[in-house]
Amino acid sequence: MRPSFVCYADILGYTHLSNEAVKSGQGEQFLSKLRKALSEAYKRVKKHAKGWRGNDDFFSIKIFTDNIVVGYPVPNYKKDYGESELGDIFSIFAEFQVGLALEGFMIRG
């Protein structure tokens, strides 16, 4: 185990949106739209992350159903308490949130 920050968010109204899509026969289109939105948001984060540390493999994003989890290790926690890493993880989530909002999905977390 290593010291890390973990942020968790979920898509607002996901259950209602998915139920309505299924009822109206648009379930497949809804899932396609959601997949596109998540993919575009992920690309947006990866693109912006390249400028933060010179690469984009210093954190991990996992998505399951309507849940989004970002893990970010803090290598020098005892020295600096992860101050810069905390700022980075907020930036990651801000980019992800903007990317999803552009596709019509809001997140909270």
VMD Tcl script that builds the backbone (N, CA, C; Angstrom):
set m [mol new atoms 327]
animate dup $m
set s [atomselect $m all]
$s set {name element resname resid chain x y z} {
  {N N MET 1 A 0.845 -1.174 0.000}
  {CA C MET 1 A 0.000 0.000 0.000}
  {C C MET 1 A 0.897 1.246 0.000}
  {N N ARG 2 A 0.456 2.249 -0.718}
  {CA C ARG 2 A 1.192 3.504 -0.708}
  {C C ARG 2 A 0.211 4.657 -0.545}
  {N N PRO 3 A 0.654 5.714 0.095}
  {CA C PRO 3 A -0.240 6.863 0.274}
  {C C PRO 3 A -0.742 7.366 -1.083}
  {N N SER 4 A -2.041 7.572 -1.184}
  {CA C SER 4 A -2.651 8.030 -2.430}
  {C C SER 4 A -3.892 8.840 -2.128}
  {N N PHE 5 A -4.255 9.676 -3.075}
  {CA C PHE 5 A -5.550 10.333 -3.046}
  {C C PHE 5 A -6.479 9.552 -3.959}
  {N N VAL 6 A -7.716 9.419 -3.547}
  {CA C VAL 6 A -8.723 8.757 -4.365}
  {C C VAL 6 A -9.954 9.649 -4.388}
  {N N CYS 7 A -10.420 9.951 -5.588}
  {CA C CYS 7 A -11.653 10.724 -5.749}
  {C C CYS 7 A -12.689 9.848 -6.422}
  {N N TYR 8 A -13.899 10.003 -5.995}
  {CA C TYR 8 A -15.006 9.198 -6.487}
  {C C TYR 8 A -16.139 10.128 -6.897}
  {N N ALA 9 A -16.755 9.855 -8.016}
  {CA C ALA 9 A -17.900 10.653 -8.464}
  {C C ALA 9 A -18.896 9.738 -9.160}
  {N N ASP 10 A -20.116 10.216 -9.268}
  {CA C ASP 10 A -21.113 9.480 -10.036}
  {C C ASP 10 A -21.904 10.450 -10.903}
  {N N ILE 11 A -22.561 9.893 -11.915}
  {CA C ILE 11 A -23.324 10.700 -12.857}
  {C C ILE 11 A -24.694 10.986 -12.259}
  {N N LEU 12 A -25.030 12.265 -12.215}
  {CA C LEU 12 A -26.313 12.673 -11.645}
  {C C LEU 12 A -27.475 12.175 -12.501}
  {N N GLY 13 A -28.474 11.589 -11.855}
  {CA C GLY 13 A -29.688 11.159 -12.541}
  {C C GLY 13 A -29.523 9.955 -13.430}
  {N N TYR 14 A -28.455 9.207 -13.268}
  {CA C TYR 14 A -28.178 8.070 -14.151}
  {C C TYR 14 A -29.319 7.052 -14.148}
  {N N THR 15 A -29.802 6.688 -12.986}
  {CA C THR 15 A -30.871 5.691 -12.909}
  {C C THR 15 A -32.110 6.170 -13.651}
  {N N HIS 16 A -32.501 7.401 -13.406}
  {CA C HIS 16 A -33.677 7.958 -14.080}
  {C C HIS 16 A -33.459 8.020 -15.594}
  {N N LEU 17 A -32.301 8.534 -16.014}
  {CA C LEU 17 A -32.005 8.645 -17.442}
  {C C LEU 17 A -32.023 7.284 -18.131}
  {N N SER 18 A -31.409 6.300 -17.498}
  {CA C SER 18 A -31.357 4.968 -18.112}
  {C C SER 18 A -32.727 4.309 -18.137}
  {N N ASN 19 A -33.497 4.466 -17.065}
  {CA C ASN 19 A -34.854 3.897 -17.041}
  {C C ASN 19 A -35.736 4.522 -18.114}
  {N N GLU 20 A -35.656 5.827 -18.248}
  {CA C GLU 20 A -36.453 6.519 -19.272}
  {C C GLU 20 A -36.041 6.093 -20.675}
  {N N ALA 21 A -34.759 5.916 -20.877}
  {CA C ALA 21 A -34.277 5.485 -22.190}
  {C C ALA 21 A -34.797 4.086 -22.530}
  {N N VAL 22 A -34.779 3.193 -21.562}
  {CA C VAL 22 A -35.275 1.830 -21.787}
  {C C VAL 22 A -36.776 1.858 -22.060}
  {N N LYS 23 A -37.535 2.620 -21.260}
  {CA C LYS 23 A -38.988 2.709 -21.443}
  {C C LYS 23 A -39.352 3.225 -22.833}
  {N N SER 24 A -38.552 4.156 -23.345}
  {CA C SER 24 A -38.866 4.753 -24.644}
  {C C SER 24 A -38.218 3.997 -25.817}
  {N N GLY 25 A -37.586 2.871 -25.512}
  {CA C GLY 25 A -36.955 2.088 -26.571}
  {C C GLY 25 A -35.639 2.668 -27.064}
  {N N GLN 26 A -35.039 3.571 -26.278}
  {CA C GLN 26 A -33.798 4.240 -26.662}
  {C C GLN 26 A -32.600 3.793 -25.811}
  {N N GLY 27 A -32.701 2.628 -25.192}
  {CA C GLY 27 A -31.647 2.154 -24.299}
  {C C GLY 27 A -30.287 2.043 -24.961}
  {N N GLU 28 A -30.270 1.480 -26.158}
  {CA C GLU 28 A -29.001 1.314 -26.867}
  {C C GLU 28 A -28.389 2.665 -27.224}
  {N N GLN 29 A -29.215 3.615 -27.646}
  {CA C GLN 29 A -28.730 4.947 -27.985}
  {C C GLN 29 A -28.190 5.659 -26.746}
  {N N PHE 30 A -28.879 5.464 -25.611}
  {CA C PHE 30 A -28.419 6.075 -24.362}
  {C C PHE 30 A -27.032 5.550 -23.990}
  {N N LEU 31 A -26.858 4.237 -24.051}
  {CA C LEU 31 A -25.564 3.651 -23.705}
  {C C LEU 31 A -24.472 4.103 -24.676}
  {N N SER 32 A -24.819 4.237 -25.924}
  {CA C SER 32 A -23.862 4.720 -26.913}
  {C C SER 32 A -23.452 6.161 -26.603}
  {N N LYS 33 A -24.425 6.990 -26.264}
  {CA C LYS 33 A -24.145 8.387 -25.910}
  {C C LYS 33 A -23.263 8.457 -24.654}
  {N N LEU 34 A -23.570 7.631 -23.661}
  {CA C LEU 34 A -22.798 7.609 -22.426}
  {C C LEU 34 A -21.361 7.161 -22.697}
  {N N ARG 35 A -21.216 6.119 -23.491}
  {CA C ARG 35 A -19.867 5.631 -23.821}
  {C C ARG 35 A -19.064 6.715 -24.532}
  {N N LYS 36 A -19.685 7.388 -25.478}
  {CA C LYS 36 A -19.007 8.468 -26.202}
  {C C LYS 36 A -18.608 9.583 -25.238}
  {N N ALA 37 A -19.520 9.958 -24.347}
  {CA C ALA 37 A -19.241 11.037 -23.390}
  {C C ALA 37 A -18.077 10.663 -22.476}
  {N N LEU 38 A -18.068 9.445 -21.956}
  {CA C LEU 38 A -16.990 9.002 -21.071}
  {C C LEU 38 A -15.660 8.936 -21.824}
  {N N SER 39 A -15.698 8.446 -23.053}
  {CA C SER 39 A -14.469 8.362 -23.861}
  {C C SER 39 A -13.903 9.745 -24.153}
  {N N GLU 40 A -14.773 10.667 -24.517}
  {CA C GLU 40 A -14.316 12.028 -24.828}
  {C C GLU 40 A -13.768 12.727 -23.576}
  {N N ALA 41 A -14.442 12.528 -22.441}
  {CA C ALA 41 A -13.967 13.127 -21.187}
  {C C ALA 41 A -12.611 12.544 -20.802}
  {N N TYR 42 A -12.448 11.237 -20.974}
  {CA C TYR 42 A -11.183 10.575 -20.663}
  {C C TYR 42 A -10.060 11.116 -21.557}
  {N N LYS 43 A -10.339 11.259 -22.857}
  {CA C LYS 43 A -9.344 11.814 -23.782}
  {C C LYS 43 A -8.955 13.235 -23.368}
  {N N ARG 44 A -9.945 14.007 -22.948}
  {CA C ARG 44 A -9.703 15.384 -22.519}
  {C C ARG 44 A -8.751 15.414 -21.322}
  {N N VAL 45 A -8.995 14.541 -20.351}
  {CA C VAL 45 A -8.130 14.478 -19.167}
  {C C VAL 45 A -6.718 14.061 -19.562}
  {N N LYS 46 A -6.597 13.020 -20.366}
  {CA C LYS 46 A -5.279 12.534 -20.762}
  {C C LYS 46 A -4.495 13.608 -21.531}
  {N N LYS 47 A -5.201 14.353 -22.396}
  {CA C LYS 47 A -4.550 15.413 -23.160}
  {C C LYS 47 A -4.009 16.498 -22.231}
  {N N HIS 48 A -4.808 16.940 -21.281}
  {CA C HIS 48 A -4.378 17.990 -20.363}
  {C C HIS 48 A -3.335 17.486 -19.366}
  {N N ALA 49 A -3.382 16.217 -19.031}
  {CA C ALA 49 A -2.448 15.667 -18.049}
  {C C ALA 49 A -1.018 15.638 -18.569}
  {N N LYS 50 A -0.848 15.547 -19.860}
  {CA C LYS 50 A 0.510 15.510 -20.425}
  {C C LYS 50 A 1.318 16.739 -20.027}
  {N N GLY 51 A 0.668 17.862 -19.857}
  {CA C GLY 51 A 1.362 19.084 -19.474}
  {C C GLY 51 A 1.687 19.184 -17.992}
  {N N TRP 52 A 1.046 18.359 -17.170}
  {CA C TRP 52 A 1.263 18.470 -15.723}
  {C C TRP 52 A 2.556 17.841 -15.260}
  {N N ARG 53 A 2.869 16.668 -15.728}
  {CA C ARG 53 A 4.068 15.961 -15.263}
  {C C ARG 53 A 4.935 15.461 -16.415}
  {N N GLY 54 A 4.603 15.859 -17.630}
  {CA C GLY 54 A 5.368 15.392 -18.766}
  {C C GLY 54 A 4.859 14.069 -19.325}
  {N N ASN 55 A 3.964 13.413 -18.604}
  {CA C ASN 55 A 3.336 12.187 -19.111}
  {C C ASN 55 A 1.954 12.071 -18.485}
  {N N ASP 56 A 1.225 11.053 -18.878}
  {CA C ASP 56 A -0.140 10.915 -18.376}
  {C C ASP 56 A -0.370 9.584 -17.672}
  {N N ASP 57 A 0.707 8.945 -17.208}
  {CA C ASP 57 A 0.532 7.643 -16.570}
  {C C ASP 57 A 0.794 7.680 -15.060}
  {N N PHE 58 A 0.709 8.841 -14.459}
  {CA C PHE 58 A 0.970 8.968 -13.033}
  {C C PHE 58 A -0.299 8.855 -12.195}
  {N N PHE 59 A -1.448 8.663 -12.829}
  {CA C PHE 59 A -2.706 8.466 -12.121}
  {C C PHE 59 A -3.515 7.437 -12.890}
  {N N SER 60 A -4.591 6.963 -12.281}
  {CA C SER 60 A -5.428 5.957 -12.926}
  {C C SER 60 A -6.890 6.342 -12.786}
  {N N ILE 61 A -7.648 6.168 -13.866}
  {CA C ILE 61 A -9.085 6.413 -13.853}
  {C C ILE 61 A -9.783 5.095 -14.152}
  {N N LYS 62 A -10.751 4.757 -13.341}
  {CA C LYS 62 A -11.576 3.565 -13.552}
  {C C LYS 62 A -13.031 3.991 -13.571}
  {N N ILE 63 A -13.794 3.391 -14.472}
  {CA C ILE 63 A -15.211 3.725 -14.620}
  {C C ILE 63 A -16.005 2.432 -14.586}
  {N N PHE 64 A -17.061 2.395 -13.762}
  {CA C PHE 64 A -17.971 1.257 -13.737}
  {C C PHE 64 A -19.385 1.784 -13.556}
  {N N THR 65 A -20.291 1.323 -14.379}
  {CA C THR 65 A -21.654 1.853 -14.514}
  {C C THR 65 A -21.591 3.376 -14.558}
  {N N ASP 66 A -22.132 4.047 -13.554}
  {CA C ASP 66 A -22.108 5.516 -13.556}
  {C C ASP 66 A -21.106 6.070 -12.552}
  {N N ASN 67 A -20.149 5.260 -12.145}
  {CA C ASN 67 A -19.160 5.653 -11.137}
  {C C ASN 67 A -17.798 5.879 -11.774}
  {N N ILE 68 A -17.140 6.928 -11.315}
  {CA C ILE 68 A -15.818 7.285 -11.815}
  {C C ILE 68 A -14.886 7.395 -10.610}
  {N N VAL 69 A -13.756 6.702 -10.684}
  {CA C VAL 69 A -12.790 6.720 -9.584}
  {C C VAL 69 A -11.422 7.101 -10.152}
  {N N VAL 70 A -10.774 8.047 -9.494}
  {CA C VAL 70 A -9.417 8.442 -9.877}
  {C C VAL 70 A -8.503 8.155 -8.692}
  {N N GLY 71 A -7.428 7.430 -8.959}
  {CA C GLY 71 A -6.415 7.167 -7.951}
  {C C GLY 71 A -5.137 7.892 -8.322}
  {N N TYR 72 A -4.520 8.520 -7.333}
  {CA C TYR 72 A -3.340 9.337 -7.579}
  {C C TYR 72 A -2.347 9.116 -6.437}
  {N N PRO 73 A -1.217 8.462 -6.696}
  {CA C PRO 73 A -0.242 8.209 -5.636}
  {C C PRO 73 A 0.430 9.498 -5.151}
  {N N VAL 74 A 0.803 9.488 -3.888}
  {CA C VAL 74 A 1.489 10.635 -3.280}
  {C C VAL 74 A 2.835 10.121 -2.761}
  {N N PRO 75 A 3.881 10.214 -3.585}
  {CA C PRO 75 A 5.163 9.612 -3.221}
  {C C PRO 75 A 5.869 10.264 -2.037}
  {N N ASN 76 A 5.703 11.549 -1.829}
  {CA C ASN 76 A 6.412 12.248 -0.757}
  {C C ASN 76 A 5.453 12.755 0.320}
  {N N TYR 77 A 4.510 11.927 0.700}
  {CA C TYR 77 A 3.481 12.367 1.640}
  {C C TYR 77 A 4.072 12.893 2.948}
  {N N LYS 78 A 5.070 12.212 3.486}
  {CA C LYS 78 A 5.651 12.639 4.769}
  {C C LYS 78 A 6.389 13.973 4.646}
  {N N LYS 79 A 6.824 14.298 3.453}
  {CA C LYS 79 A 7.569 15.538 3.237}
  {C C LYS 79 A 6.642 16.731 2.962}
  {N N ASP 80 A 5.698 16.539 2.038}
  {CA C ASP 80 A 4.876 17.689 1.616}
  {C C ASP 80 A 3.364 17.460 1.724}
  {N N TYR 81 A 2.967 16.326 2.288}
  {CA C TYR 81 A 1.553 15.999 2.507}
  {C C TYR 81 A 0.731 15.946 1.217}
  {N N GLY 82 A 1.389 15.826 0.085}
  {CA C GLY 82 A 0.699 15.668 -1.188}
  {C C GLY 82 A 0.011 16.909 -1.710}
  {N N GLU 83 A 0.526 18.067 -1.343}
  {CA C GLU 83 A -0.127 19.317 -1.741}
  {C C GLU 83 A -0.260 19.446 -3.261}
  {N N SER 84 A 0.810 19.200 -3.996}
  {CA C SER 84 A 0.721 19.351 -5.463}
  {C C SER 84 A -0.147 18.261 -6.076}
  {N N GLU 85 A -0.091 17.044 -5.521}
  {CA C GLU 85 A -0.910 15.954 -6.033}
  {C C GLU 85 A -2.401 16.221 -5.816}
  {N N LEU 86 A -2.726 16.836 -4.693}
  {CA C LEU 86 A -4.129 17.176 -4.434}
  {C C LEU 86 A -4.627 18.189 -5.470}
  {N N GLY 87 A -3.803 19.175 -5.772}
  {CA C GLY 87 A -4.163 20.134 -6.816}
  {C C GLY 87 A -4.335 19.462 -8.163}
  {N N ASP 88 A -3.448 18.504 -8.481}
  {CA C ASP 88 A -3.548 17.784 -9.753}
  {C C ASP 88 A -4.832 16.957 -9.834}
  {N N ILE 89 A -5.178 16.265 -8.749}
  {CA C ILE 89 A -6.373 15.415 -8.808}
  {C C ILE 89 A -7.632 16.273 -8.940}
  {N N PHE 90 A -7.624 17.460 -8.356}
  {CA C PHE 90 A -8.762 18.373 -8.562}
  {C C PHE 90 A -8.835 18.814 -10.019}
  {N N SER 91 A -7.671 19.057 -10.618}
  {CA C SER 91 A -7.636 19.435 -12.038}
  {C C SER 91 A -8.129 18.292 -12.925}
  {N N ILE 92 A -7.745 17.083 -12.583}
  {CA C ILE 92 A -8.209 15.909 -13.340}
  {C C ILE 92 A -9.729 15.834 -13.301}
  {N N PHE 93 A -10.289 15.964 -12.104}
  {CA C PHE 93 A -11.744 15.885 -11.987}
  {C C PHE 93 A -12.437 17.058 -12.664}
  {N N ALA 94 A -11.844 18.231 -12.603}
  {CA C ALA 94 A -12.446 19.387 -13.272}
  {C C ALA 94 A -12.507 19.145 -14.782}
  {N N GLU 95 A -11.430 18.637 -15.360}
  {CA C GLU 95 A -11.412 18.344 -16.797}
  {C C GLU 95 A -12.432 17.264 -17.145}
  {N N PHE 96 A -12.522 16.240 -16.308}
  {CA C PHE 96 A -13.483 15.166 -16.558}
  {C C PHE 96 A -14.910 15.696 -16.478}
  {N N GLN 97 A -15.158 16.538 -15.492}
  {CA C GLN 97 A -16.490 17.120 -15.312}
  {C C GLN 97 A -16.870 17.988 -16.512}
  {N N VAL 98 A -15.966 18.799 -16.987}
  {CA C VAL 98 A -16.237 19.640 -18.157}
  {C C VAL 98 A -16.504 18.766 -19.383}
  {N N GLY 99 A -15.676 17.740 -19.567}
  {CA C GLY 99 A -15.862 16.845 -20.708}
  {C C GLY 99 A -17.224 16.180 -20.712}
  {N N LEU 100 A -17.683 15.731 -19.559}
  {CA C LEU 100 A -19.011 15.106 -19.486}
  {C C LEU 100 A -20.124 16.135 -19.643}
  {N N ALA 101 A -19.938 17.306 -19.066}
  {CA C ALA 101 A -20.960 18.362 -19.178}
  {C C ALA 101 A -21.164 18.755 -20.641}
  {N N LEU 102 A -20.087 18.789 -21.408}
  {CA C LEU 102 A -20.195 19.123 -22.823}
  {C C LEU 102 A -21.050 18.104 -23.578}
  {N N GLU 103 A -21.138 16.895 -23.058}
  {CA C GLU 103 A -21.943 15.841 -23.675}
  {C C GLU 103 A -23.315 15.692 -22.997}
  {N N GLY 104 A -23.608 16.554 -22.020}
  {CA C GLY 104 A -24.932 16.542 -21.393}
  {C C GLY 104 A -25.050 15.742 -20.099}
  {N N PHE 105 A -23.924 15.341 -19.513}
  {CA C PHE 105 A -23.950 14.586 -18.255}
  {C C PHE 105 A -23.250 15.390 -17.159}
  {N N MET 106 A -23.876 15.426 -15.992}
  {CA C MET 106 A -23.296 16.117 -14.841}
  {C C MET 106 A -22.834 15.073 -13.834}
  {N N ILE 107 A -21.726 15.372 -13.135}
  {CA C ILE 107 A -21.252 14.458 -12.103}
  {C C ILE 107 A -21.144 15.176 -10.771}
  {N N ARG 108 A -21.143 14.368 -9.717}
  {CA C ARG 108 A -20.930 14.895 -8.368}
  {C C ARG 108 A -20.001 13.931 -7.654}
  {N N GLY 109 A -19.274 14.460 -6.716}
  {CA C GLY 109 A -18.380 13.583 -5.979}
  {C C GLY 109 A -17.456 14.352 -5.080}
}
mol reanalyze $m
mol bondsrecalc $m
mol representation Tube
mol addrep $m
